Structures are given as C-alpha cells and as structure tokens.
C-alpha cells in the first residue's frame, strides 16, 4: 500500500498518510484504520520521514515540532 493518498477539498488538498500499523485487521474488515491520518498541504511536510512510527507516536512528534517552532 502506498504511504499517501490525496483528496481535494474546497479550500485545500489533503493527503492521507499511512503510519506503521499497530493493529492487525481481518481481510473482511472495513472502516478507518488506526494508522491513517489526513494532513493538509501546510502540515504534510511534518509527517515526512515519520511513517515508520505509529500514528500516535508521529502525531506526538509533530505536536512537539509545532510547539517548539511557535514564536
């Protein structure tokens, strides 16, 4: 599976990023996987290089980056 997928919204382009899965799903499972998160164009670069982490780990790192980069 690709690490990203794109979706257009009326105001921006969003991209889904697939992080490391921490849950096994049966073949017939449907729904939103725990490792998939949507990012707007502005925040997508923050997710680059983090797909080896779980979604929760990646979001924690992104949150830390945003907190430390705010003037």
DAHU-V486550 format. One record per pair of residues at least 6 apart in sequence whose ideal C-beta (glycine too) atoms are under 8 Angstrom apart, sorted by the first residue. I is the first residue (numbers start at 0). GAP is how many residues later the second one is. Records with the same first field share a line. If there is no record, write none. Layout:
I=GAP / GAP
This chain:
0=17
1=16
2=14 / 15 / 48
3=11 / 12 / 13 / 14
4=10 / 11
5=7 / 8 / 9 / 10
6=6 / 7 / 8 / 9 / 31
7=6
11=28 / 29 / 30
12=27 / 28
13=24 / 25 / 26 / 27
14=23 / 24 / 26 / 29
15=20 / 21 / 22 / 23
16=19 / 20 / 21 / 22 / 27 / 30 / 34 / 41
17=15 / 17 / 18 / 33
18=16 / 17 / 18 / 31 / 32 / 33 / 34 / 35 / 36 / 38 / 39
19=15 / 31 / 32 / 33 / 34
20=12 / 13 / 14 / 33
21=12 / 13 / 32
22=10 / 11 / 12
24=8
33=21
34=19 / 20
35=19
36=10 / 18 / 21 / 22
38=7 / 8
42=19
45=16 / 19 / 20
46=11 / 15
49=7 / 8 / 11 / 12
50=7
52=8
